[in-house]
Amino acid sequence: MRKAKSWNSMEEVISGLDREKKKTRRPERKTEAELFYEISQEHEDYEEAFDSITDDFLIADDDKEEDEDYAQGRESSHSEITSAPQSQLYDILYEQEEAKLVILGGTEARLMGSLVDVTQDLDMTYVKEFLMTHHYFTSSETVFNYLVQSFVKEEPDLSLRQSRIIIIFEKWIENHYSDFKNNRSLEKNLSKFLKKTLLNYNSERASSKLRRLRRQSRENLGKRRAQEMEVNSKPLQDPSSRPPEDLLPPTSSILQFQPLEISKLLCVLEHNKYCSIPISEFYHQSWNGSDSAKLSPGLLKCINHFNIISRWIITETVNHLNLTQRVSVVKMFLNIAETCIELNNYNSAMEIYSGLNSSYVSRLKKTWKTLPTKYTDFFKELEKLSPTTSNCKFLRELIKTQSPPIMPYVGLFLKDLTFTEDGNPNKFDNGLINFEKMKQLAKIFSEIRAYQQVEYNFDGQFSPSLLNYFGSLVNADDATLQE
């Protein structure tokens, strides 16, 4: 048995590979994927083997050139996936769970083939995990082309396979349209495929679903173009989105507002940013790379917002030189943090903790000594939720008991993704793709998406004075804070 690497208390989150439970099986017949690869080795025979309809919507090399900016870094930062070596007898690794086969690893061909293998029941969990993580071991173009080729290939059970492929495309378009939106040639070929398939498909039920998919694809394309026009004509900015060096002096003091009003505004600002982040921006730790501004713009805005609010808390605290006022400001921030937790806004609560726990504020001994006991006790409780305590064990448990809307602590996802990507190999020693790792990543991605589904909706409007205050936050530099 091979145990997973341990990192703090993450052993419970990322389990090791249990070799004793895994079984391998030799395919009794050639799979769809194996046939696909055999045919693709002889390109001329391959073209003759399929209906001419296929040629119109397969991704061509010439079409990829115009999308080089989209594809670079977005699809796959892993090492090149190759077929299993000749000495490799098996191409799939799985375990049996009751009557269900759970795939744990396989070649690229076999993982794709498992999507359309009609000898097995359609496993929607596997489809979901594959669509969420295929960027880690292949490209969207490869998956698209394989599904299209499988759709038109004349073989037994063609109708059943086509129905399954339509379901896969339905889930792909509904849940991961950014795969097409970020690749213009792929989006164009998807539209062609849906149009031509609709004309050639006989099943009335499937045709109805295809029409809906095509309509949804056109709507997604229309929404994207409308959003691009709106952003280009008049970019919108929330009050706290401006960089610190451009901010103006505040027009009022935080003590003039109520903690609940500030907490609600933070919920809206934070969650609006969070909901605008597509899952693709979390792939391959792209927020840390040299192309982070291009690959993860929404996620970077969320991270920068966290830093700005934390810095504002530091600045607002140290700028009050009077001890009584400074104590009042710290009490105000702790009240805001408590209200944020009541509103399930854990990201803002961690922003406040980060600011108050900074060296600039924690060194204010007289301020902390003067705070009433109930505030210092709450700060200790807040610390238990922070990343510094048992890998956010208490925060994880707390979130599980709450109902949406929820604004999660985004840093927790980034930490889990970093550990999962760095702590697990992309491939096993036998050359098979580690799909167990993909399942772990898909679990994190699913959680991220789940919290984006229900938005905060507060009655009434925020006061102009509060909006003006947040629109003019001032952040002092390090030299000023150390004085």
ABEGO torsion letter per residue (X at the ends): XBBBBBBEAAAAABBBBBAAABBBBBBABBBAAAAAAAAAABAAAAAAABBAAAAAABBBAAAAAAAAAAABGAABABBBBBBBBAABABABBBBBBEABBBBABEBAAAAAAAAABAABBBBAAAAAAAAAAAAAABBAAAAAAAAAAAAABBBBGAAAAAAAAAAAAAAAAAAAAAAAAABAAAAAAAAAAAAAAAAABABAAAAAAAAAAAAAAAAAAAAAAAAAAAAAABBBBBAAABBAAABBBBABBAAABBAAAAAAAAAAAAAAAAAABBAAAABGGAAABAAAAAABAAAAAAAAAAAAAAAAAAAAAAABABAAAAAAAAAAAAAAAAAAAAAGBAAAAAAAAAAAABAAAAABAAAAAABBAAAAAAAAAAAAABAABGGGAAAAAAAAABBOBBBBBAAAAAAAAAAAAAABBABBAAGBBBAAAAAAAAAAAAAAAAAAABBBBBBEBBBAAAAAAAAABBBBBAAAAAX
